[in-house]
Amino acid sequence: MSPVPPNMDMRDLNKPRIDRSKFSCSPAKIGCLAVFLLIAGSLTGCGAARAVKYYQLTVPTDAGDVEKPGAVPVRLLLGGLVTSHLYREDRIVYGNGPEQLGTYEFQRWAEPPAEMIQEILLRELRATGHYRAVYMRRSNVTGDFAIRGRLYDFKEVEGGAMSTRVTMEFEMRDIKSGATVWNHYYTHDEPASGKDVPAIVAALDKNVQHGVKEVVDSLEQYFASHPAK
């Protein structure tokens, strides 16, 4: 029996000895680990390279300020659309039941929906040539009437058949008197031709074009029945 060193507890003799050579890192092991990490990093990089697809609504050609004979002698100022933060961003929104909304990760709008609709309405009003001028509302622009809107729905609607819902409302205020003199409410579900995102985008585009046309026609009817002085 070997003598016990004076500084060792007798209980230490009963503990199993650890073979530390099993835990040593040889150069070969380190090299294999480095290669493994490089391969894992390459695979992760390939998986994260999915491209984002962008879509936009059909914007009519800007006709400028072309005033036709018999045009209403007023200047219209078009303000922005008040809406949910979902429609001030670029994500395409879908409805998952009556109370839940979701967004597509890799399918997005080129511009926020509220801004695209404002631009479409501006160009459609200008293209009619029925007004002396139509401008975006800014601090340095003067006008006779101010138009503002609210966008409530601009989304894919799931159900028995795929469709899209657009709900928006516009009102016009006489800048001189401050009175609201006109408003128009639009809501419509437009069927989609398929279940993929391009079909949903096409249905939303058709829905918006129809809604904007309604707004333009309604404004013309107002000024026809309320001649500007």
N, C-alpha and C positions, 0 to 999 in steps of 0.2 A: 504493500500500500504506500502510495506517494505521500509525502508530508504535505499538510495543508498550509498555504502561505499565511502568515500572521494577520494580514489585512483582509482576508476572505471569510465571509459568513459561511457557516456549515451548511445553511440551506441552499447556497448556490451550487453545491455539489449535485443536488437532485434535479436541477434545471437542464433540459436538453440543449445540447450545443448546436448552434446555427452554422451551417456551412455557407459562409459568405461568398464563396466562389460562384454560387448559383445566381447571385444578384449582381455580379460584375457586368459592366457594359464593354464588350469587346468592340474593336473597330468594325468588325463585320456586322455586328448587330446594329450599330449606329448607322452604318451605311444603308442597311435594309430599311430602317425606320425612316430615313430621309427620303428614299425612293417612294415609299408608301405615302408619305405626306404630300409629295409632289403630284402623284397620281390622283389622290383624293382632291387636291386643290384644283386640278385641271378639270375633273368631272364636275365639281361644284360650279366652276366658271361657265362651263357649257350649259348647265341647266338653268342658269340665271340670265341667259341671253335671249329670252323670248321677246319678240318685237311687239310694240304697242301700235294698234291700228287706230287711225283718226278719221272721223266723219264730219261732214258739215251739211247744213241745210242749203237749199237752192236760193241764192241771192240774185234777184233780178238785176239786169244791167242798169247802172245809174244813169237816168235821163237828164240829170242836172236840174237846173231851175228853168225849165221850159214852160213858159206861161202861154196857154192857149187863149184864143179869142173867147171872151165871155167868162174868163176865169174869175173866181171869187176874189175880191180885192183884200185879202187878209194874209197875214204871215202866221204860219203854224210853227210852234216850238214843241218838239217831241222829247220828252224826258225818258229816263230809264225805267225799267220794269222792276217793281218791288217783288221779291220772291224769297223762297227758302234758300238757305246756303247750298243745298244740293244742286239747285239750278243756276247758282253763281259760280259753280265749278265745272270741270270738264268731264266728269264721270257720266256715263249713260245709266239712267235709273230704271229699275224694274220693280213692279209691285209683287210682293210675295204674300198674297192674302190681303184682306181689307185694311190691316193695320201695320203691316211691316213692309219696309222698302229696302232694297239692296242696290248695289252698284257693280258694274263690270270692272274688273281690274285692268284688262288689256284692251278694252274697247272704249274709246273716249271721243269726245267732241273736239273739234279744232278750236272752238271758242265756247264760252259758257252759253247755254241756251237763251238766257234772258238777253244777252247782247246780240245774238244772232237774230232773234225775233225783232228786236228794236231796229236793227239795220234793214231787215226785210220790209218792215212797215214804212220806214223812212223812204226807201227807194220806190216803193209802190205808190206812196202819196205824191212823190215828185213826178213819177212817170205819168200820172193822170193829167198833169198840166192844168188842173182845176183851181190851183191856188197861186197867189202871187209869189210865195216862197214857202219852203218847208225846211226847217233847220233842226239840228240837234240842239237841245236847250243848254246854253252856256251863259256864263255871267255877262259876257260882252255882246250878246245877241238880243235884240228886242223883237217883240212880236205882238200879235193881237190875241191869240188863243194858245193855251198851253195844254198839251195832251200828256197824260201819264197813265201807266197801266200796272197791273198786278198779274203775275203768272202763278197759278195755283197748281196745275198739273202739267207735266211734260214727261211721260213715262210709258213704258211697256206695261200692259195689263194682262196678267195670266188668268186663264179661265178655260171654258170649253174650246174656244178658238182664240188664238193670239191676236191681240189688238193693241192700239196705242191710244192714250187719252191726253188731250190737250184742253186745258181750262184756263181762260184768261179773261180779264176785264179791263176796259179802258174808259176813261172819262176825260172830258174837255172843260177847261175853265176859261171864262172870259177874264183876261188879265186886267182890264180896266175896272170892271165891277167886282171881280173876285168871285162871281157866282159860277157854280157848276151848271153848264147848259146842255150837256150831252153825255150819255154813257152807253156802252155796249158790252154785253156779257156773251161769251162764247164758250161752249163745252161740247166736245164731240169725241166719240170712240171710233177710230178708223181701223178696220180690219187689216192685219198684216198677211202678206202672201206666203209667209213661211215662218219658221221658228228661229232662224238664225239672226244674228245682229244686223246684217245688211237689210234684211226684210223689215226689221223693226224700224231702222233708220228711215227707209223709204216711206213707211206708213206715217211716221212722225212728220216727215217733210211734207207729205200730201196734206196731212191734218193742219199743219201750220199755214200752208199756202191758202187753204180754204178759209181758215179763221181770219187771216189778214185781209182777204178779199171781202169778207163780211164787214169787217171794221171800216175799210175804205168806202164800201157802198153805203154803209150807214151814215158816215160823215157827209157824203155827198147829198144824201136825203135830208140831213139836218139843214145844210146851208141852202138847199133848194126851197125848203119851207120857212127858213129864217134868213132872208136876204141881208147880207152885210151892208151897213150904211156907210 
